[in-house]
Amino acid sequence: MHNDVYSISPAIYWLWIIPVACFAIFALRYRHNKVKLVDGVWFNLFFFSFLICLGFSIIGTQNAILINTAMYIALAIIVIIILTFMLQAFFFIWNGIIMWHRESHTLANTLTLIIGIVLLLEPIVIRLLQPFLPKVINVFFTNLGDSLFFYIFVWAYNFLTVSLLYQFNRPKPDQDYIIVLGAGLMNGDQVTPLLAARINRGLAFYQQQLAQTGKKAILIFSGGQGPGETTSEGQAMLQYALQQGLPAEQGIAETKSANTYENMRNSKEIIEQRPGTHNTIFVSNNYHTYRAARMARQVGLNADGIGAKTSLFFIPAALIREYVAIFLKYKKWHIFFFILALLSAFSAAYFSTR
């Protein structure tokens, strides 16, 4: 079924050059280095330009059934996005309540609850204050707030993009070393379920590689002794792995690290002291692999990561912490944008009085 109402100029198909070029640039850059934040920009340029070109191409078919079906799908997606934004405060509060019941009552574990309450109260507070503030003040803070919200949202969206893309990393089964990153112990010396998931993921890769290629990797369990712990995380992890059947000669405990950066640096030192090839991967929880990979690059360790599964209720707060940790590393960019946002807000306020 054709309809001339939907006809478009054939020249519009030249727009396909844009998504093809963006994807080519992304693919070439991503193959070389998977942890560059700017690659999220290239991927999103490809993705959204692809959707636009796909839309024009569907219209170009002049097939009313296909066009109407695509329009309904697009409308459904838009409605879902709008509802997600409208209900995000309630989602964060709901997740925060679950975290409160299932995890320790730390500030980190109440992030989603705090964010949800702020998102819920912010428009109410603004609406109540507006009648009592001069117009110029309202315009200034509205403009500044919108600019900052947009900036933070773009950063968050880009971070989520590169983090999600990193989950598709599939290292080759030819590794010499598998670094398992530590986390806190419970009762001073026991592996937590979260940490056990990391160890089990490393052991699964070890067994898979052994079955496919016959090559035995050495697992390095990296983690020092934290406050309230009676043993180091590395030693507790090694003991757990041995109980799961790992041969003793295939496990090493690195017991000095206090954070992910030190995990990577200290493990790299152990690897470089040993003869032979040094093909290396690391294991963490899926939400943490992207930032951990950035730290591996910082210490000069050429290692990609694989992620252990994490309980769904834990992921939102964990991703927020990962995002904040990376966001704070780009202070110069934030200062520059904040100055621009201030100038824009001042200009809008000034012209609102003219």
Disulfide bonds with the S-S distance in Angstrom:
none
